[in-house]
């Protein structure tokens, strides 16, 4: 499992992120405060507070290709 933070600053960022996540079979959860949503759900993501960093949990050990694709959204 991988855990990191990301920022989605625009509607297009959310759309691009969901399109990337949807290509993979493993589960990805997004956590903002006490809310946890499926990263493949665009409506779920829009229910989060997008003005703050979002915690991402990737439920796979073989996710290097995924990490490379979402690298532009990752923050420290």
Jmol script that loads the backbone (N, CA, C; Angstrom):
load data "model"
ATOM      1  N   UNK A   1       0.846  -1.180   0.000  1.00  0.00           N
ATOM      2  CA  UNK A   1       0.000   0.000   0.000  1.00  0.00           C
ATOM      3  C   UNK A   1       0.890   1.242   0.000  1.00  0.00           C
ATOM      4  N   UNK A   2       0.498   2.225  -0.783  1.00  0.00           N
ATOM      5  CA  UNK A   2       1.202   3.508  -0.834  1.00  0.00           C
ATOM      6  C   UNK A   2       0.273   4.582  -0.297  1.00  0.00           C
ATOM      7  N   UNK A   3       0.851   5.542   0.424  1.00  0.00           N
ATOM      8  CA  UNK A   3       0.088   6.670   0.962  1.00  0.00           C
ATOM      9  C   UNK A   3       0.836   7.949   0.620  1.00  0.00           C
ATOM     10  N   UNK A   4       0.112   8.927   0.079  1.00  0.00           N
ATOM     11  CA  UNK A   4       0.707  10.220  -0.254  1.00  0.00           C
ATOM     12  C   UNK A   4      -0.391  11.276  -0.278  1.00  0.00           C
ATOM     13  N   UNK A   5       0.000  12.538  -0.398  1.00  0.00           N
ATOM     14  CA  UNK A   5      -0.952  13.648  -0.470  1.00  0.00           C
ATOM     15  C   UNK A   5      -0.939  14.234  -1.870  1.00  0.00           C
ATOM     16  N   UNK A   6      -2.101  14.747  -2.282  1.00  0.00           N
ATOM     17  CA  UNK A   6      -2.185  15.405  -3.578  1.00  0.00           C
ATOM     18  C   UNK A   6      -3.109  16.600  -3.494  1.00  0.00           C
ATOM     19  N   UNK A   7      -3.001  17.449  -4.514  1.00  0.00           N
ATOM     20  CA  UNK A   7      -3.892  18.599  -4.657  1.00  0.00           C
ATOM     21  C   UNK A   7      -4.540  18.524  -6.031  1.00  0.00           C
ATOM     22  N   UNK A   8      -5.844  18.720  -6.049  1.00  0.00           N
ATOM     23  CA  UNK A   8      -6.600  18.807  -7.305  1.00  0.00           C
ATOM     24  C   UNK A   8      -7.141  20.229  -7.355  1.00  0.00           C
ATOM     25  N   UNK A   9      -6.525  21.082  -8.197  1.00  0.00           N
ATOM     26  CA  UNK A   9      -6.795  22.514  -8.171  1.00  0.00           C
ATOM     27  C   UNK A   9      -7.902  22.980  -9.097  1.00  0.00           C
ATOM     28  N   UNK A  10      -8.352  22.106  -9.991  1.00  0.00           N
ATOM     29  CA  UNK A  10      -9.382  22.540 -10.942  1.00  0.00           C
ATOM     30  C   UNK A  10     -10.297  21.367 -11.301  1.00  0.00           C
ATOM     31  N   UNK A  11     -11.370  21.674 -11.971  1.00  0.00           N
ATOM     32  CA  UNK A  11     -12.299  20.646 -12.435  1.00  0.00           C
ATOM     33  C   UNK A  11     -11.586  19.698 -13.396  1.00  0.00           C
ATOM     34  N   UNK A  12     -10.735  20.254 -14.247  1.00  0.00           N
ATOM     35  CA  UNK A  12      -9.988  19.414 -15.190  1.00  0.00           C
ATOM     36  C   UNK A  12      -9.023  18.482 -14.476  1.00  0.00           C
ATOM     37  N   UNK A  13      -8.412  18.948 -13.370  1.00  0.00           N
ATOM     38  CA  UNK A  13      -7.531  18.077 -12.590  1.00  0.00           C
ATOM     39  C   UNK A  13      -8.311  16.889 -12.040  1.00  0.00           C
ATOM     40  N   UNK A  14      -9.506  17.142 -11.517  1.00  0.00           N
ATOM     41  CA  UNK A  14     -10.337  16.070 -10.976  1.00  0.00           C
ATOM     42  C   UNK A  14     -10.695  15.078 -12.072  1.00  0.00           C
ATOM     43  N   UNK A  15     -11.106  15.592 -13.208  1.00  0.00           N
ATOM     44  CA  UNK A  15     -11.488  14.726 -14.336  1.00  0.00           C
ATOM     45  C   UNK A  15     -10.301  13.886 -14.798  1.00  0.00           C
ATOM     46  N   UNK A  16      -9.145  14.509 -14.951  1.00  0.00           N
ATOM     47  CA  UNK A  16      -7.948  13.781 -15.382  1.00  0.00           C
ATOM     48  C   UNK A  16      -7.549  12.717 -14.361  1.00  0.00           C
ATOM     49  N   UNK A  17      -7.606  13.065 -13.079  1.00  0.00           N
ATOM     50  CA  UNK A  17      -7.243  12.119 -12.024  1.00  0.00           C
ATOM     51  C   UNK A  17      -8.173  10.908 -12.027  1.00  0.00           C
ATOM     52  N   UNK A  18      -9.483  11.135 -12.134  1.00  0.00           N
ATOM     53  CA  UNK A  18     -10.451  10.029 -12.162  1.00  0.00           C
ATOM     54  C   UNK A  18     -10.217   9.144 -13.387  1.00  0.00           C
ATOM     55  N   UNK A  19      -9.918   9.740 -14.524  1.00  0.00           N
ATOM     56  CA  UNK A  19      -9.635   8.953 -15.727  1.00  0.00           C
ATOM     57  C   UNK A  19      -8.401   8.074 -15.546  1.00  0.00           C
ATOM     58  N   UNK A  20      -7.383   8.583 -14.879  1.00  0.00           N
ATOM     59  CA  UNK A  20      -6.175   7.797 -14.618  1.00  0.00           C
ATOM     60  C   UNK A  20      -6.484   6.645 -13.661  1.00  0.00           C
ATOM     61  N   UNK A  21      -7.134   6.951 -12.546  1.00  0.00           N
ATOM     62  CA  UNK A  21      -7.430   5.929 -11.529  1.00  0.00           C
ATOM     63  C   UNK A  21      -8.314   4.833 -12.104  1.00  0.00           C
ATOM     64  N   UNK A  22      -9.257   5.199 -12.948  1.00  0.00           N
ATOM     65  CA  UNK A  22     -10.215   4.229 -13.492  1.00  0.00           C
ATOM     66  C   UNK A  22      -9.562   3.182 -14.387  1.00  0.00           C
ATOM     67  N   UNK A  23      -8.363   3.446 -14.881  1.00  0.00           N
ATOM     68  CA  UNK A  23      -7.670   2.484 -15.745  1.00  0.00           C
ATOM     69  C   UNK A  23      -7.110   1.295 -14.967  1.00  0.00           C
ATOM     70  N   UNK A  24      -7.020   1.416 -13.643  1.00  0.00           N
ATOM     71  CA  UNK A  24      -6.369   0.397 -12.827  1.00  0.00           C
ATOM     72  C   UNK A  24      -7.392  -0.418 -12.033  1.00  0.00           C
ATOM     73  N   UNK A  25      -7.049  -1.704 -11.795  1.00  0.00           N
ATOM     74  CA  UNK A  25      -7.965  -2.617 -11.113  1.00  0.00           C
ATOM     75  C   UNK A  25      -7.954  -2.472  -9.592  1.00  0.00           C
ATOM     76  N   UNK A  26      -6.877  -1.952  -9.038  1.00  0.00           N
ATOM     77  CA  UNK A  26      -6.804  -1.871  -7.579  1.00  0.00           C
ATOM     78  C   UNK A  26      -7.625  -0.697  -7.043  1.00  0.00           C
ATOM     79  N   UNK A  27      -7.906  -0.745  -5.740  1.00  0.00           N
ATOM     80  CA  UNK A  27      -8.690   0.306  -5.086  1.00  0.00           C
ATOM     81  C   UNK A  27      -7.802   1.462  -4.676  1.00  0.00           C
ATOM     82  N   UNK A  28      -8.361   2.665  -4.796  1.00  0.00           N
ATOM     83  CA  UNK A  28      -7.682   3.885  -4.356  1.00  0.00           C
ATOM     84  C   UNK A  28      -8.702   4.688  -3.558  1.00  0.00           C
ATOM     85  N   UNK A  29      -8.347   5.031  -2.316  1.00  0.00           N
ATOM     86  CA  UNK A  29      -9.226   5.813  -1.454  1.00  0.00           C
ATOM     87  C   UNK A  29      -8.657   7.208  -1.261  1.00  0.00           C
ATOM     88  N   UNK A  30      -9.543   8.198  -1.192  1.00  0.00           N
ATOM     89  CA  UNK A  30      -9.159   9.575  -0.895  1.00  0.00           C
ATOM     90  C   UNK A  30      -9.752   9.944   0.454  1.00  0.00           C
ATOM     91  N   UNK A  31      -8.949  10.582   1.306  1.00  0.00           N
ATOM     92  CA  UNK A  31      -9.395  10.969   2.639  1.00  0.00           C
ATOM     93  C   UNK A  31      -9.199  12.466   2.820  1.00  0.00           C
ATOM     94  N   UNK A  32     -10.257  13.135   3.243  1.00  0.00           N
ATOM     95  CA  UNK A  32     -10.202  14.549   3.570  1.00  0.00           C
ATOM     96  C   UNK A  32     -10.967  14.737   4.874  1.00  0.00           C
ATOM     97  N   UNK A  33     -10.232  15.051   5.937  1.00  0.00           N
ATOM     98  CA  UNK A  33     -10.872  15.142   7.244  1.00  0.00           C
ATOM     99  C   UNK A  33     -11.371  13.769   7.664  1.00  0.00           C
ATOM    100  N   UNK A  34     -12.665  13.666   7.953  1.00  0.00           N
ATOM    101  CA  UNK A  34     -13.224  12.371   8.356  1.00  0.00           C
ATOM    102  C   UNK A  34     -13.947  11.667   7.221  1.00  0.00           C
ATOM    103  N   UNK A  35     -13.859  12.214   6.019  1.00  0.00           N
ATOM    104  CA  UNK A  35     -14.536  11.618   4.867  1.00  0.00           C
ATOM    105  C   UNK A  35     -13.567  10.795   4.026  1.00  0.00           C
ATOM    106  N   UNK A  36     -14.010   9.610   3.633  1.00  0.00           N
ATOM    107  CA  UNK A  36     -13.237   8.735   2.759  1.00  0.00           C
ATOM    108  C   UNK A  36     -14.114   8.399   1.556  1.00  0.00           C
ATOM    109  N   UNK A  37     -13.573   8.609   0.347  1.00  0.00           N
ATOM    110  CA  UNK A  37     -14.335   8.312  -0.869  1.00  0.00           C
ATOM    111  C   UNK A  37     -13.479   7.483  -1.822  1.00  0.00           C
ATOM    112  N   UNK A  38     -14.149   6.790  -2.717  1.00  0.00           N
ATOM    113  CA  UNK A  38     -13.494   6.023  -3.770  1.00  0.00           C
ATOM    114  C   UNK A  38     -12.938   7.004  -4.799  1.00  0.00           C
ATOM    115  N   UNK A  39     -11.666   6.868  -5.139  1.00  0.00           N
ATOM    116  CA  UNK A  39     -11.033   7.797  -6.079  1.00  0.00           C
ATOM    117  C   UNK A  39     -11.581   7.650  -7.496  1.00  0.00           C
ATOM    118  N   UNK A  40     -12.322   6.597  -7.767  1.00  0.00           N
ATOM    119  CA  UNK A  40     -12.912   6.406  -9.100  1.00  0.00           C
ATOM    120  C   UNK A  40     -14.265   7.111  -9.223  1.00  0.00           C
ATOM    121  N   UNK A  41     -14.721   7.738  -8.131  1.00  0.00           N
ATOM    122  CA  UNK A  41     -16.012   8.427  -8.105  1.00  0.00           C
ATOM    123  C   UNK A  41     -15.813   9.934  -8.226  1.00  0.00           C
ATOM    124  N   UNK A  42     -16.158  10.480  -9.375  1.00  0.00           N
ATOM    125  CA  UNK A  42     -15.987  11.924  -9.579  1.00  0.00           C
ATOM    126  C   UNK A  42     -16.904  12.715  -8.644  1.00  0.00           C
ATOM    127  N   UNK A  43     -18.105  12.211  -8.405  1.00  0.00           N
ATOM    128  CA  UNK A  43     -19.017  12.891  -7.472  1.00  0.00           C
ATOM    129  C   UNK A  43     -18.483  12.820  -6.043  1.00  0.00           C
ATOM    130  N   UNK A  44     -17.876  11.689  -5.689  1.00  0.00           N
ATOM    131  CA  UNK A  44     -17.281  11.560  -4.360  1.00  0.00           C
ATOM    132  C   UNK A  44     -16.164  12.564  -4.150  1.00  0.00           C
ATOM    133  N   UNK A  45     -15.325  12.737  -5.152  1.00  0.00           N
ATOM    134  CA  UNK A  45     -14.216  13.680  -5.042  1.00  0.00           C
ATOM    135  C   UNK A  45     -14.735  15.104  -4.890  1.00  0.00           C
ATOM    136  N   UNK A  46     -15.769  15.457  -5.636  1.00  0.00           N
ATOM    137  CA  UNK A  46     -16.319  16.813  -5.517  1.00  0.00           C
ATOM    138  C   UNK A  46     -17.005  17.057  -4.177  1.00  0.00           C
ATOM    139  N   UNK A  47     -17.280  15.997  -3.410  1.00  0.00           N
ATOM    140  CA  UNK A  47     -17.867  16.184  -2.079  1.00  0.00           C
ATOM    141  C   UNK A  47     -16.795  16.500  -1.036  1.00  0.00           C
ATOM    142  N   UNK A  48     -15.517  16.378  -1.413  1.00  0.00           N
ATOM    143  CA  UNK A  48     -14.423  16.661  -0.486  1.00  0.00           C
ATOM    144  C   UNK A  48     -14.044  18.140  -0.529  1.00  0.00           C
ATOM    145  N   UNK A  49     -13.301  18.571   0.486  1.00  0.00           N
ATOM    146  CA  UNK A  49     -12.771  19.929   0.527  1.00  0.00           C
ATOM    147  C   UNK A  49     -11.516  19.959  -0.337  1.00  0.00           C
ATOM    148  N   UNK A  50     -11.631  20.462  -1.559  1.00  0.00           N
ATOM    149  CA  UNK A  50     -10.520  20.454  -2.508  1.00  0.00           C
ATOM    150  C   UNK A  50      -9.546  21.617  -2.311  1.00  0.00           C
ATOM    151  N   UNK A  51      -9.805  22.470  -1.327  1.00  0.00           N
ATOM    152  CA  UNK A  51      -8.895  23.581  -1.068  1.00  0.00           C
ATOM    153  C   UNK A  51      -7.715  23.149  -0.192  1.00  0.00           C
ATOM    154  N   UNK A  52      -7.785  21.930   0.352  1.00  0.00           N
ATOM    155  CA  UNK A  52      -6.720  21.398   1.204  1.00  0.00           C
ATOM    156  C   UNK A  52      -6.163  20.130   0.570  1.00  0.00           C
ATOM    157  N   UNK A  53      -4.936  19.749   0.959  1.00  0.00           N
ATOM    158  CA  UNK A  53      -4.381  18.491   0.428  1.00  0.00           C
ATOM    159  C   UNK A  53      -5.260  17.294   0.784  1.00  0.00           C
ATOM    160  N   UNK A  54      -5.295  16.321  -0.107  1.00  0.00           N
ATOM    161  CA  UNK A  54      -6.102  15.118   0.068  1.00  0.00           C
ATOM    162  C   UNK A  54      -5.154  13.941   0.232  1.00  0.00           C
ATOM    163  N   UNK A  55      -5.427  13.120   1.248  1.00  0.00           N
ATOM    164  CA  UNK A  55      -4.623  11.926   1.494  1.00  0.00           C
ATOM    165  C   UNK A  55      -5.086  10.818   0.561  1.00  0.00           C
ATOM    166  N   UNK A  56      -4.141  10.155  -0.083  1.00  0.00           N
ATOM    167  CA  UNK A  56      -4.439   9.079  -1.036  1.00  0.00           C
ATOM    168  C   UNK A  56      -3.874   7.772  -0.490  1.00  0.00           C
ATOM    169  N   UNK A  57      -4.693   6.717  -0.506  1.00  0.00           N
ATOM    170  CA  UNK A  57      -4.240   5.381  -0.132  1.00  0.00           C
ATOM    171  C   UNK A  57      -4.437   4.463  -1.329  1.00  0.00           C
ATOM    172  N   UNK A  58      -3.328   3.969  -1.868  1.00  0.00           N
ATOM    173  CA  UNK A  58      -3.363   3.055  -3.004  1.00  0.00           C
ATOM    174  C   UNK A  58      -3.237   1.640  -2.451  1.00  0.00           C
ATOM    175  N   UNK A  59      -4.246   0.803  -2.668  1.00  0.00           N
ATOM    176  CA  UNK A  59      -4.268  -0.549  -2.120  1.00  0.00           C
ATOM    177  C   UNK A  59      -3.654  -1.551  -3.093  1.00  0.00           C
ATOM    178  N   UNK A  60      -2.363  -1.343  -3.359  1.00  0.00           N
ATOM    179  CA  UNK A  60      -1.622  -2.241  -4.246  1.00  0.00           C
ATOM    180  C   UNK A  60      -0.139  -1.993  -4.029  1.00  0.00           C
ATOM    181  N   UNK A  61       0.663  -3.053  -4.147  1.00  0.00           N
ATOM    182  CA  UNK A  61       2.106  -2.889  -4.062  1.00  0.00           C
ATOM    183  C   UNK A  61       2.723  -2.714  -5.439  1.00  0.00           C
ATOM    184  N   UNK A  62       1.953  -3.032  -6.473  1.00  0.00           N
ATOM    185  CA  UNK A  62       2.440  -2.945  -7.846  1.00  0.00           C
ATOM    186  C   UNK A  62       1.767  -1.758  -8.538  1.00  0.00           C
ATOM    187  N   UNK A  63       2.160  -0.550  -8.112  1.00  0.00           N
ATOM    188  CA  UNK A  63       1.469   0.634  -8.620  1.00  0.00           C
ATOM    189  C   UNK A  63       2.437   1.677  -9.184  1.00  0.00           C
ATOM    190  N   UNK A  64       3.596   1.232  -9.663  1.00  0.00           N
ATOM    191  CA  UNK A  64       4.592   2.176 -10.179  1.00  0.00           C
ATOM    192  C   UNK A  64       4.087   2.962 -11.385  1.00  0.00           C
ATOM    193  N   UNK A  65       3.387   2.293 -12.302  1.00  0.00           N
ATOM    194  CA  UNK A  65       2.851   2.980 -13.486  1.00  0.00           C
ATOM    195  C   UNK A  65       1.816   4.022 -13.064  1.00  0.00           C
ATOM    196  N   UNK A  66       0.978   3.669 -12.101  1.00  0.00           N
ATOM    197  CA  UNK A  66      -0.026   4.603 -11.579  1.00  0.00           C
ATOM    198  C   UNK A  66       0.658   5.814 -10.947  1.00  0.00           C
ATOM    199  N   UNK A  67       1.676   5.565 -10.121  1.00  0.00           N
ATOM    200  CA  UNK A  67       2.372   6.657  -9.446  1.00  0.00           C
ATOM    201  C   UNK A  67       3.014   7.612 -10.456  1.00  0.00           C
ATOM    202  N   UNK A  68       3.546   7.069 -11.536  1.00  0.00           N
ATOM    203  CA  UNK A  68       4.149   7.910 -12.569  1.00  0.00           C
ATOM    204  C   UNK A  68       3.104   8.795 -13.234  1.00  0.00           C
ATOM    205  N   UNK A  69       1.898   8.268 -13.428  1.00  0.00           N
ATOM    206  CA  UNK A  69       0.845   9.049 -14.088  1.00  0.00           C
ATOM    207  C   UNK A  69       0.285  10.156 -13.208  1.00  0.00           C
ATOM    208  N   UNK A  70       0.200   9.912 -11.897  1.00  0.00           N
ATOM    209  CA  UNK A  70      -0.388  10.922 -11.005  1.00  0.00           C
ATOM    210  C   UNK A  70       0.663  11.826 -10.358  1.00  0.00           C
ATOM    211  N   UNK A  71       1.913  11.692 -10.772  1.00  0.00           N
ATOM    212  CA  UNK A  71       3.012  12.450 -10.178  1.00  0.00           C
ATOM    213  C   UNK A  71       2.770  13.954 -10.194  1.00  0.00           C
ATOM    214  N   UNK A  72       2.112  14.461 -11.215  1.00  0.00           N
ATOM    215  CA  UNK A  72       1.907  15.926 -11.316  1.00  0.00           C
ATOM    216  C   UNK A  72       0.940  16.460 -10.254  1.00  0.00           C
ATOM    217  N   UNK A  73       0.149  15.583  -9.622  1.00  0.00           N
ATOM    218  CA  UNK A  73      -0.790  16.012  -8.582  1.00  0.00           C
ATOM    219  C   UNK A  73      -0.203  15.884  -7.174  1.00  0.00           C
ATOM    220  N   UNK A  74       0.895  15.140  -7.029  1.00  0.00           N
ATOM    221  CA  UNK A  74       1.458  14.827  -5.712  1.00  0.00           C
ATOM    222  C   UNK A  74       2.151  16.047  -5.132  1.00  0.00           C
ATOM    223  N   UNK A  75       1.919  16.262  -3.825  1.00  0.00           N
ATOM    224  CA  UNK A  75       2.609  17.326  -3.081  1.00  0.00           C
ATOM    225  C   UNK A  75       3.331  16.703  -1.903  1.00  0.00           C
ATOM    226  N   UNK A  76       4.271  17.447  -1.327  1.00  0.00           N
ATOM    227  CA  UNK A  76       5.024  16.946  -0.166  1.00  0.00           C
ATOM    228  C   UNK A  76       4.315  17.241   1.121  1.00  0.00           C
TER     229      UNK A  76
END
end "model"
wireframe off; spacefill off
backbone 0.3
color backbone group
